[in-house]
Amino acid sequence: MPAAITFDRFPTSPLALRTNNPADQARRRAFSCQMARAATTARDHLADLLATTTGTEDRVAALIAVHTSVTDWRYEAAARATGRLGQGIAYDPARFRTPIAAAGTNYDRLGPAGRLRDGSTWHPATRTYRGGTDTPASRALAHYGSVAQRRFAREAPTADILQNRVTLPDGRTIPGNRLLRGQAAHHAATELTTRTAARGLPTTHIETGGHPLYTATPDPADATLLRAEALRILAGPGLTPQLFLTARYLLFQAPVTKKGSDAVTRVFTVAVADLLLGTDAPALPADIDLRCYVLGQQAATRP
């Protein structure tokens, strides 16, 4: 029986650390233990399924089955939780199994975000949170906001939309996520507010002011293709660490559910790498999701 996957394979995302309180941070870091147990179960499940496969399509089907089981695990973990930490839209476990394709593009804010600062207060005139002290989450978003702006300066200096292009191993390019600023970002903020109101939730404290910058998920058809290509890479012969990094990037580019896809992709990819690559499995950076959304493919897949 292979050794269990350990919690240190899952460094805590800075986005989960929205407080400077040591006890609250410890509670958030403890989720790594749950992820390690889920990854061990997923790895062993995949090993059992692959033991009876006869070709690439069967291996893809096995990977899909395991990915689905990890998605189910994330929803069940969310359903057991008591709520979110920090300020934001009301916690709803159902979002952990709601497909993005059915509910609309995911927009995640980058750059300065007052709601992630510890002790910040709402300022209605500017629709921002002010004051407070920086947290690992606020520092990470500020850093990647600056990185995104530098990409705009290099690649789309006069545009409000930067379309990320994803290159597949066979040379094809597929539209991935988009980075939005200026009017495109303000339109995204308005769309988010409208959607929230349509769900019957209050919108008075949604931080849409300042100079918003967002990452937006791909169109559903492109996301489906990116996920399918990722699974084919993982199912194919001769999987190498570099090919694995490409597949992991494709999966982060194409999240499935409104909430929780980051954890699902972390658990799934660690489980697959542990089984198929063993000690050659690449490490999982704590900020892997932000790297994949903002840096561009070449930088995000660098060993």
N, C-alpha and C positions, 0 to 999 in steps of 0.2 A: 504494500500500500504506500503510495507516494506521501511524502511529508505534507502536512497542512500548509497552505499559503498563509504567511504571517502578516500581521497588521502593518509592519513597516514597509510593505510593498505599496501601501496606500497613504502617501503623505497628504495631510489635510489641505484641501484647497483654501487659498487665502480668502476666497469669496464666502466661505463658511464662517470665517472669524470676524464677525461684525460687532465685536465687543472687546474691551481690554480687560474684562473681569476674568481672572485666572480660572475660576471655577466654571464659568460659562464656556471659556475656551476649551477646557478639559472635556466638558460634556460634548462639544462639537468634535473634538479630536477622537473621542471614543467611538465614533461611527466607523472609524477605520477597522475596528475589530469586527463589526458586523459585515463590512465589505469583504474582509479576509475570509470569513466563514462562508459567505455567499460565493466567493470566487472558488473556494475549495470544492464546494458542492457542484458548481457549474463545471469545473475542470473534470471532476470524476464522472459527472453525467455525460460530458462530451466524450470522454474516453470510452465509456460503455457504448455510446452510439456509433462512434467511429470504428469500433471493433467489428461491426457487422456491415460496414459500407463496402460498396463494390466499384465506385467511380466518383467523379467530381460532383455530379449532381446530388448523389446521396450524401456526400460530405457537406455540401452547401445546405441541404435539408437538415442535417444534424446541427450545423451551426445556427440555423434559424431557430430550431427548437430550443437550443440552449439560450439564445438571445431572448426569446420569448419568456423563458423561465426566469431569467434575470430581471426582465421588465416587471414580471409578476411579483418577484421578491421586493423590488423597489416600491411598488404600490403598497404592498402589505406593510412594509416598514413605515411608509408615510401614514397609512391608516392607523398605525399604533401610536404615532407621535402625538404630542399634546399641542403642537402649534409651532409657529416659526419663531426664530430669534431675531429681534431687531424690528425696524419699521418697514412697512410695505403693505401690499395688498393682502387681504384676509387669506389665511391658510385654508387650502381646499385640497384634501387628499385625492379627490377625483381627477385633478389636473395631472396626476402622475400616471394615469392611463388614458388620458384624452389625446388623441393623435393631433399633431400639428396640422396635418393635411385637412382635418375636419374643422379645426377651430381658428385657423389663420396663422400667418407668419409669426414666429417668435422674434421679438425685438428685445435685445439686452443692452442696457446703457453702459457706455464706456466713459472714461474721463472723470472729473470731479463729481462725486455723488454725496451730497450732504447727509442723506438718510443713512449712509453707512458709517458716519462718524459717531463715535460714542458720546451720547448726551446732546446731540444736535436737536434743535427745535424748529418747528414749522414756521415759515414766513410766508403768509398768504399772498402778499403783494407781488412777490417774485416767483411764487410757486417753487420754492427751494427750501431745503433744510439748512439752517445756519448754525455756526458755532460747533461746539463739541471738540473732541480730540480724534485724531486719525486712528484707524484700526487697520489690521492687515488687509481687510476687504477694501477699504477706501483707498489705501495706498496702491493696491494692485490695480484697481480700476483707473486711478489717476495715471499710473505708469503706462498701462496699455492704451489709454486715451492718447497720451503723447506719442506712443509708437504708431497708432493709427493715423494721427495727423501727419507724421513724418512720411508714412506711405502715401497719403494724399499728395503731399508736396512733391514726391518723386514720380508718382504714377498717374495722378489725376488732379493736377494743381488748380484747375478752374472748375472742377466738377463737385457736386454734392453727393454723388454716388460712386463708390469704388467697387466694381464687380470683381470679386475674387475668381480666378480661373484655376480649375483643378486639372492637372495632367495625369491621365491614367497610364499604367505601364505600357500599353500598346501605342501611346502617343496621342490618343484622342484627348481633347480638352472639354470639360463640362463646367457650366456655371456653378460656382459654389455659393458661399455666403456673400453678403454685401455689407460694406461699411457705409453708413449714412451720416451726413453732417448738414448744416445749413437748413434750407427749406425741406429737404428730404427727411431730415431728422425731426423737424417740427411736425411734418405730416405724420410720421410714425408715432410721435407722442400723442397727437390728436386721435389717431386710430386706437392706440392703447386705451386712452381715456374713454372713448366711445364704447369699446368692447367691454371695458370694466363696468360701465354703467348698464350695458345691456344684460350683464350677469346679475344685476340687482345689487351691486356692491358700491360703497361710497367712493367718490373720486376726488374728494376735497383735498386729500393729502398726497396725491400722486405727484412726484417731483418731475415736472415737465419744463421748468424754467431754466434760466442760465443759457448755456450754449450746448444743447444736447448733442450727443454723438452715440450712434447705435450700431450694433451688429445685427444683421437680419438673416434669418435662415433661408436656404435656397427655395426655389419653387418646388412644390411637391414632386413633380415628375423628375426633376433633376436630383432631388434628395433620394428618391427611390433608386435611381440608377447608381448614384454614388454608393449607397448601401449594398446594392447587388454586386458591384465591382469589388467592394471591400471583402465581401464574403467569398467571392471567387478567388481572390488573391489568397485568402487564408485557407481555402479548400484545395488549392492547386498544389502540384508537386514542387519540391525544391524551395519551400518557404525559407527565406533568409531574414535576418534581423532588419535589413533595409526595406525589403518588401513588406514586412510586418509594420514598420513605421508608416509606410504609405497607406496600408489598410487602416491603421488606427487613425490616421489623419482623415481619411475618407469618412469613417464612422463619426468622428467628431464634427465633421462638416455637415452631417446629415442626421441630426437628432430626430427621434421618433415622436416623443410625447411632449406636451406643454411644459411639464416639470419632470425632473429626475433623470433625463437622458444622460447627463454628464456622469452620474454615478453608475448608471447601467453600462455605459461604454467603458468606464474604468474597470468595473468588475469583469465584464465580458472579455476585454482585451487582455487583462492580466491572466485570467483563467486560460485563454487560448494560448498565450505565449508560454505559460508555465508548462502546458502539455506538449506543445509542438516545438518549442525552442529550448526548453530547459534552462540551463545556466546561461545560455546566450540571449535570454529574453531581455529586451531593453528596459531600463528603469522608467517609471511613470513619474514625470515631473508634477509637482504640486499644482502648478498653474497650467496644466496641459490643455484645458478647454480654451483659456484665453490665448495661449500660443497658437492653437489651431484656428481660432477665429480671426486673429489680428496679424500674425507675423507673415503670412503667405506660406505656400507649400514648401519651398526650399528650406526656409529657416525652421519651420515647424517640424520637419522630418529629419533634421540634422541629428545624427547620433549623439 
